[in-house]
């Protein structure tokens, strides 16, 4: 998956947080909804402007970021 097709970092949108392109929904918003127990289907029902690939891109973004974190 090419995450850059779905996620952007723009200093003028949400103070530079990674967001889904064409929305003001941040990656952290999606991850928090998932962490609180919402399913992909529930999120898509609440936000019909989103699609499954965008939600998967948020998960891939988080996984990629986690993979690059080093522990001392």
C-alpha positions, 0 to 999 in steps of 0.5 A, a space after each residue: 500500500 502506498 500510504 502517500 496516496 491517502 495520508 498527507 502532512 500539511 502545516 495548514 491542516 490540523 496543525 501539521 498532523 497526518 490527515 486523510 487527504 481531502 478531509 480534516 480527519 487525522 490518523 490519530 482520530 482513526 487510531 483512537 476510534 479503533 483503540 476505543 473498540 469501534 470497528 471499521 464498519 462503525 467508523 465508515 457508517 459514522 463517516 461515509 466520506 471515508 473508505 476502507 483503504 483510508 482506514 487501512 492506510 492509517 493502520 499502515 502509517 502507525 505500523 510503519 512509524 512503530 517499526 522505526 522507533 528505537 528503544 535505548 
